[in-house]
Amino acid sequence: MAAVLLSQRSQGRRRFLKATAAGALMAAAPSFAQGKVNRLNANTKPLLLAHRGASAVRPEHTLAAYAKAIADGADYVEPDLVMTKDGVLVARHENYLSETTDVGTRPEFANRRTVKTIDGETHDGWFVDDFTFAELKQLRAVERLATIRSANCAYNGQFQIPSLEEIIDFVAAESATRGRVIGIIPELKSSTYFASVGLPMEDAFVSTLLAHEYSRRAPIEIQSFEVANLKYLRKKLGRPKNMTLMQLVLNTPERPSDVAAANGRTTFAHMITPAGMREIAQYADVIAPPTRAVIPLGKDQRLTAPTSLVTDAHQAGLLVHVWTFRPENIFLAADFRNDAGMHARNEAGSIAEMKRYIETGIDGFFSDDSALGRLAIDT
C-alpha cells in the first residue's frame, strides 16, 4: 500500500510539474500575429528592421550581427539569401564572396577564382554557387567596410556563414529567451541568375520556412528587387497570416533583373508612381524604396521636401519600409553631419535623420545600427 501511495504521489507531482511547466512556457512564450502582419505591436510606431543584422557594429550577416541587433531592440533581422552549389540557402548580401569572407587567403580555394556577371555587375573573385555548403563553412566572415568600420575588423575570422535554417533556429532561440516576437525579413537575391545556373531558389526557400515551427508562425516578410519571384511566392504561399511580401525598388530608370532578362519594359521609375504601386499591390503588401526616394537630397546634399511616395503607397494599399540608415557621416544627409570626419560615427546626426523620415509616415525602416534606430523610434 505504501508503495502504491508513493507511486500515486509521484505521478501526481509529475502531473503537477508538467502542468506548471506548461503554464510557465505559455506565459513566457511570445505571442504571434493573428492578422495581417504590418506591425509587431498594436501601436503606430514604425518597425525597426536590422539591415544585415547590426552591420554597423558587427560583420554583416553573421549570427553575431543578428544577436546584437536583437539585443538592441530590432523587430526584424534581415538575412539576404543566396544559394550554394549543393542547393543550401545561406546569408550573404550577394553571390560574391571576396569582400565579406577570407576566401582570398585560402590557398585550397585559389582555383575557384573566376569572373562572373550577375545582375549586370561583373566581379573577379569567388562566388557562393561554386562552393558546397560544407566548403563555405570553412570560410570566416570579415568586415566589408574596413576603412569606415575599422572597429568591426576586430571580429574578422570569428564567425561562419550561416544558413537560413541556422538563422531560423537562432532567432527562435532568441525569441524564446527574450520572451518577445522577433521577425525575419529575408531577401531572395539574384533569383533569375540562380535559376539560370540550375539553382532555383523559391521552392527550397518555402520548404525551409515551412519546415520550422517558428517560421510557420512568426512574422516573415519576404523581399526582392525582382518581380516574378514575388508573384510566384504569392501564388504558392497564398496569404498566410504571418507572411507578407515586399517589393524592393530603386528611384532610377533601371529595370528589375528578371524584367530585363525577359526583355520587359517595366522600370523602377514606373514602379514608384501611383499607377506602378497599384500594380505592386496586386501581389505584394509592402514597397521598399531607398530613403532618398522619400525625401530627396538637393544639390547641397541637404534634405529637400518629401515626395508623395508614402501617401501614394498608402493610397494603393501598401506599407512603406525604407532602406537604409547608416550612422557614419559619409552616409548622412549634409543637414546631420558633424565635423568629426566623413568616416566618423555620428550617433546624434543619425538619430536626427531617422526621426525626420519617421515624420513622413513610413511604416518601417532598415538600419545598420539597431540601437540608434530604437532610440529614434522611441524618443
C-alpha positions in Angstrom: 0.0 0.0 0.0 2.8 2.4 0.9 4.5 1.7 -2.5 1.2 2.4 -4.3 0.7 5.7 -2.4 4.2 6.7 -3.2 3.7 5.9 -6.8 0.4 7.9 -6.9 2.1 10.8 -5.2 5.0 10.6 -7.6 2.6 10.6 -10.6 0.7 13.5 -9.0 3.9 15.5 -8.6 4.9 14.8 -12.2 1.4 15.8 -13.5 1.6 19.0 -11.3 5.1 19.8 -12.6 4.1 19.2 -16.2 1.1 21.4 -15.8 3.1 24.1 -14.0 5.9 24.0 -16.6 3.4 24.1 -19.5 1.7 27.1 -17.9 5.1 28.8 -17.4 6.0 28.2 -21.0 2.7 29.6 -22.3 3.2 32.7 -20.1 6.8 33.2 -21.3 6.2 32.4 -24.9 5.9 35.4 -27.3 2.5 35.9 -28.9 2.3 35.6 -32.6 0.4 37.7 -35.1 -3.2 36.7 -35.7 -3.9 39.1 -38.6 -2.1 40.6 -41.5 1.4 41.4 -40.2 2.3 45.0 -40.6 3.3 45.8 -37.0 4.7 43.6 -34.3 2.9 45.9 -31.8 -0.6 47.4 -31.8 0.8 50.9 -31.9 1.7 53.3 -34.7 5.5 53.1 -34.2 7.4 52.1 -37.4 9.1 48.7 -37.5 12.8 48.5 -36.9 14.5 46.3 -39.5 18.0 45.2 -38.8 19.9 45.6 -42.1 22.1 42.5 -42.4 21.9 42.4 -38.7 23.6 45.2 -36.7 26.1 45.6 -39.5 27.4 48.9 -38.3 28.9 47.2 -35.2 29.5 43.6 -36.3 30.4 42.0 -39.6 27.3 41.7 -41.7 25.2 38.5 -42.0 26.7 36.7 -39.0 24.9 35.3 -36.0 26.8 37.9 -34.0 25.3 40.7 -36.1 21.8 39.3 -35.7 22.3 38.8 -31.9 23.5 42.3 -31.5 20.5 43.7 -33.5 18.1 41.7 -31.4 19.7 42.8 -28.1 19.5 46.4 -29.3 15.7 46.1 -30.0 15.3 45.2 -33.7 11.8 44.0 -34.6 13.1 42.0 -37.6 16.5 40.7 -38.6 17.4 40.5 -42.3 19.2 37.6 -44.0 20.0 38.2 -47.6 19.9 34.8 -49.3 22.0 33.2 -52.0 22.4 29.5 -52.9 25.4 27.1 -52.6 26.4 24.7 -55.3 24.5 21.9 -53.4 21.3 23.9 -53.0 21.6 25.4 -49.5 20.4 28.9 -48.8 23.0 31.0 -47.0 23.2 34.6 -45.8 25.4 36.8 -47.9 24.4 40.2 -49.4 25.3 38.9 -52.9 26.8 35.8 -54.5 30.3 37.5 -54.5 32.3 36.2 -51.6 35.6 38.2 -51.9 34.6 41.3 -49.9 32.9 39.6 -46.9 34.9 36.4 -46.3 38.6 35.4 -46.0 38.3 33.2 -49.1 41.1 35.1 -50.8 43.5 33.9 -48.1 42.6 30.2 -48.6 45.1 28.5 -50.9 42.9 25.4 -51.1 40.3 27.5 -53.0 42.6 29.5 -55.2 41.5 27.6 -58.3 37.9 28.7 -57.7 38.6 32.3 -58.6 36.7 33.4 -61.7 34.8 36.2 -63.4 31.0 36.4 -63.4 28.4 38.9 -64.4 25.4 38.8 -62.1 22.5 41.3 -62.2 24.5 43.5 -64.6 27.6 43.7 -62.4 30.9 42.0 -63.2 33.2 40.7 -60.4 36.5 38.9 -60.4 36.8 36.6 -57.4 34.9 33.8 -55.6 31.2 33.1 -55.7 28.8 31.2 -53.4 27.4 28.9 -56.2 30.9 27.5 -56.8 31.1 26.1 -53.2 29.2 23.4 -51.4 27.8 24.3 -48.0 30.4 22.3 -46.3 33.2 24.2 -48.1 31.6 27.5 -47.2 31.6 26.5 -43.6 35.4 26.5 -43.8 35.5 30.2 -44.5 35.1 33.0 -42.0 33.4 36.4 -42.2 35.3 39.7 -42.5 34.2 43.3 -42.3 33.2 44.6 -45.8 33.7 48.4 -45.0 37.1 48.0 -43.3 38.1 51.7 -43.8 34.8 53.1 -42.5 34.1 50.5 -39.8 37.6 49.6 -38.7 36.4 48.6 -35.2 34.5 45.7 -36.8 37.7 44.2 -38.1 38.5 43.0 -34.6 35.8 40.3 -35.3 37.4 39.2 -38.6 37.8 35.4 -38.7 35.5 34.6 -35.8 32.2 33.8 -37.5 30.9 31.3 -40.0 28.5 31.9 -42.9 25.1 30.8 -41.5 22.4 29.0 -43.5 18.8 30.1 -43.5 17.9 27.1 -41.4 20.5 28.0 -38.8 19.2 31.6 -38.7 15.7 30.5 -38.1 16.8 28.2 -35.2 18.9 31.1 -33.8 16.1 33.6 -34.0 13.7 31.1 -32.4 16.1 30.6 -29.5 16.5 34.4 -29.1 12.7 34.8 -29.1 12.2 32.1 -26.5 15.0 33.6 -24.4 13.7 37.2 -24.5 10.0 36.4 -24.5 9.2 38.6 -27.4 8.5 38.1 -31.1 11.4 38.6 -33.5 10.5 38.7 -37.1 12.7 37.6 -40.0 12.8 39.6 -43.2 14.7 37.5 -45.8 15.6 38.8 -49.3 15.9 36.5 -52.2 19.0 37.7 -54.1 19.5 37.3 -57.9 16.7 34.7 -58.4 17.0 34.9 -62.2 20.7 34.3 -62.1 20.5 31.3 -59.8 17.7 29.8 -61.9 19.9 30.2 -65.0 22.6 28.0 -63.4 20.2 25.3 -62.3 19.7 26.5 -58.7 16.1 27.9 -58.5 15.7 29.3 -55.0 12.0 29.8 -54.4 10.8 26.2 -53.7 13.8 25.5 -51.5 13.1 28.7 -49.6 9.5 27.9 -49.0 10.4 24.4 -47.9 12.8 25.7 -45.3 10.3 28.2 -43.9 7.6 25.6 -43.6 9.9 23.0 -42.1 10.3 25.1 -38.9 7.7 25.7 -36.3 9.0 29.2 -35.6 8.9 30.4 -39.2 5.5 28.9 -39.7 4.1 31.2 -37.0 6.5 34.2 -36.6 6.3 37.3 -38.7 8.1 36.7 -42.0 8.4 39.5 -44.6 9.9 38.3 -47.9 11.6 40.8 -50.1 13.1 41.0 -53.6 14.2 43.5 -56.2 12.8 41.1 -58.8 9.1 40.8 -59.6 8.5 37.3 -60.9 9.7 35.5 -57.8 7.4 37.5 -55.6 4.4 36.8 -57.9 5.4 33.1 -57.8 5.6 33.1 -54.0 2.2 34.8 -53.7 0.6 32.0 -55.7 2.5 29.3 -53.9 2.0 30.6 -50.4 -1.3 32.4 -50.7 -1.8 35.0 -48.0 -0.8 33.3 -44.7 -1.4 35.5 -41.6 2.2 35.6 -40.6 3.8 36.4 -44.1 4.0 39.5 -46.2 5.7 40.2 -49.4 7.9 43.3 -50.0 8.8 44.7 -53.4 12.2 46.4 -53.2 12.6 49.3 -55.7 15.1 51.9 -56.8 14.4 55.5 -57.8 16.1 55.1 -61.1 15.1 54.2 -64.7 16.7 50.7 -64.4 14.6 47.6 -64.8 14.4 44.7 -62.3 16.8 41.9 -63.3 14.1 39.4 -64.2 12.2 42.1 -66.3 15.4 42.9 -68.2 16.2 39.2 -68.8 12.7 38.8 -70.2 13.0 41.9 -72.4 10.2 43.5 -70.4 9.7 47.3 -70.2 8.7 47.9 -66.6 11.2 50.2 -64.8 11.7 51.0 -61.2 10.8 54.6 -62.0 7.4 53.4 -63.1 7.0 51.2 -60.1 7.2 54.1 -57.7 4.4 56.0 -59.5 0.9 55.8 -58.2 0.0 53.5 -61.1 3.0 51.4 -60.5 2.3 51.0 -56.9 -1.3 49.9 -57.6 0.2 47.2 -59.8 2.6 46.1 -57.0 -0.4 45.9 -54.6 -1.8 43.1 -56.6 0.9 40.7 -55.5 2.8 42.4 -52.6 2.0 44.1 -49.3 5.0 46.4 -48.9 7.0 48.7 -51.1 10.6 49.4 -50.0 12.2 52.4 -51.6 15.6 53.9 -50.8 15.5 56.7 -48.3 16.1 59.4 -50.9 13.0 58.5 -52.9 11.0 59.6 -49.8 13.0 62.7 -49.0 15.4 63.6 -51.8 18.8 65.4 -51.5 19.3 68.7 -53.1 22.5 69.8 -54.9 24.0 70.8 -51.5 23.4 67.2 -50.2 20.8 68.5 -47.8 17.3 67.2 -47.5 14.6 68.8 -49.6 10.8 68.5 -49.3 9.3 65.0 -49.0 7.8 63.4 -52.2 4.3 62.0 -52.3 5.6 58.4 -52.3 4.4 57.5 -48.8 1.0 58.9 -49.4 0.7 57.3 -52.8 1.8 53.9 -51.4 -0.7 54.1 -48.6 -3.5 55.0 -51.0 -2.5 52.0 -53.1 -2.8 49.8 -50.0 0.9 49.3 -49.5 3.0 49.8 -46.4 6.3 51.6 -46.8 9.6 50.3 -45.4 12.6 52.4 -46.5 16.3 51.5 -46.7 18.9 52.1 -45.3 20.1 54.3 -42.5 23.8 54.2 -41.6 25.4 56.1 -38.7 28.6 57.4 -40.3 28.8 61.0 -41.7 29.6 59.8 -45.2 26.1 58.2 -45.4 24.2 61.1 -43.8 22.5 64.0 -45.5 24.6 67.1 -45.0 21.9 68.5 -42.6 23.0 66.0 -40.0 26.8 65.7 -40.4 29.3 66.9 -37.8 32.9 67.9 -38.2 34.5 64.7 -36.9 35.4 63.4 -40.4 33.4 61.7 -43.1 34.1 58.2 -41.8 33.3 59.0 -38.2 30.3 57.6 -36.4 27.7 60.4 -35.8 25.1 58.9 -33.5 23.2 62.2 -32.8 23.1 63.0 -36.5 21.9 59.5 -37.4 19.1 59.6 -34.9 18.0 63.1 -36.1 17.9 61.9 -39.7 15.9 58.8 -38.9 13.4 61.0 -37.0 13.0 63.3 -40.0 12.0 60.3 -42.1 9.7 58.9 -39.4 7.8 62.1 -39.6 6.8 61.3 -43.2 4.6 58.4 -42.0 6.8 55.5 -43.1 5.8 52.1 -41.6 9.3 50.8 -41.1 12.9 51.3 -41.9 16.2 49.4 -42.3 19.1 50.5 -40.1 22.6 49.3 -39.8 22.6 50.2 -36.1 19.5 48.9 -34.3 20.4 50.7 -31.0 20.2 54.1 -32.8 17.1 53.1 -34.7 15.4 52.1 -31.5 16.3 55.5 -30.0 14.9 57.3 -33.0 11.6 55.4 -32.8 11.1 55.5 -29.0 12.1 59.1 -28.4 
